[in-house]
Each structure stands twice: as C-alpha cells, then as structure tokens.
C-alpha cells in the first residue's frame, strides 16, 4: 500500500514543481515559495479537523523544531533552483537523497537498508553525468564541471542532502504522533515561519499574489496532496524506500519539462533521469 501512496506523492510533487516553474515566470521566487506553502494550508486544516488528534511528546517537538530551519533553507534553495535552471537539470539531483539517507536514516532512526548500494551509487553518478553529455566534445570532464557551474543543479544537490536529514527527522516525529497530524502541523508552521522572510525580501512584490491567484489555488491542491500521501507512505515503510519511490517524480518532471517548457537536450536528460532512478531502486531493493 505504501508504494501507491509514494507514486501519488511523486506525481503530485512533479505537478507542483511544474506549476511552480510556470508561476516563477510571472512572480518573485520568495512570493512563489511562500504561496506554495500557504495555499496548501486550507486543505491541511481540513485534514486536521477530520483526523483523531494523537498524543505527542518531547521527541515529537524536538524533531519538528530541529527540522524547521533546515526545511526553510532547503525550500528557498529549491525554488531558486527551479527559477535559475531547467527542470531537467535540477529535479534529477533529488535522486541523491536516498544515497544520503543511507547514512542519515541510520544515524537518526537506526534504519539500515538490507543491500549493497555500490551499483546504485554508480548509476546515479553516471545519470548525473549523462544530464550534460552533450558537452563531452569539449572534454570528458566538461559535463561534471557543468554540474558545478549550473547553479540550479548545485543548489538542488544541497537540497537533496538537507532533505535526507529532514525526512529522517520527519519519520521520527511521525513515530511519536501520526502521519497526517505531523504533515499538517509541520507545513502550517512552515508557512507561518516563511512569512517574515517574504515580508523582508519581497514586500514590494506582494501584489503578485492577487495577479497569480489562479496558479496558487491549483498549486495548493497538489502540494497538500503531496504532503499527506508523503507522510502516510513514510509511516508504512523505511524512509529510504519511500523516498526512493518518490523520486520517480523525475520522470514526470522530465515530461513536464519537454511538453510545457520546450526544454532542449531532452533525450540525454531523460536517459540521465532513468539511470538515476534505476540507481535509486538498486540502492533500496537489492
């Protein structure tokens, strides 16, 4: 059952990313980041009223408070990466999260996948290389250098590492509460915490909220679906397994990149995305 929730999470995240990318063509990145969070709050509040309130303890609140500043940092980098670089050169780097999770989930949760991840790590690395394979004529190491020079790719790689920590902390909080309760409370607080940043960075662009309200309504729906299904899936299996399946969002994102944004070099980038996904599967399954 967790697998189906994870697939829904993947599709919802890719759709949210595509809407976010589209909105970034019209609005400031901090406004979009905040509205991505804020527009999901009504749906999350409804979920809170429906579910039974769980008991919480100090471990729950410690995990939540520790994760929040990391999540804010990751979210800012995430949105900036989407704005500055093509979807197909940013989103695939989220595939590195399960690699980092091998370490972070063990340190925080004591979870250790029963497998050797060497083949998976190699495939993920090759996939990242393939994203810039069109530059091989300029030198064998040119694609690797492009990963570093492409600001969006580098930012998303940092996001990937931060998410390995926040995912583990999230699983810890879920174990001491419930999936939907944690997801709703966490992202509502995150939306409130992000407000001062927006007021400081983008106070002169607040009018963009009204101009793009149609995008934000749709964005909130898919983002809230992603949050709820993510938390439910994570409560049903090891966090590394869940995040690995969630990264099938790479395929959906590659499709959106081609059909909505007319991104170039899609053949090699789709191949890179597929290799990275296979690498993720090898890490968590075998």
Buried (B, 14 or more C-beta within 10 A) or exposed (E): EBEEBBBBBBBBBBBBBBBBBBBBEEBBBBBBBBBBBBBBBEBBEEBBEEEEEBEBEEEBEBBBEBBBEBBBBBBBBBBBBBBBBBBBBBBBBBBBBBBBBBBBBBEBBEBEBEBEBEBBBEBBBBBBBBBBBBBBEEEEEBBBEBBEEBBBBBBBBBBBBBBBBBBBBBBBBBBBBBBBBBBBBBBBBBBEBBEEBBEEBBEEBEEBBEEBEEBBEBBBBBBBBBBBBBBBBBBBBBBBBBBBBBBBBBBBBBBBBBEEBEBEBBEBBBBBBBBBBBBBBBBBEE
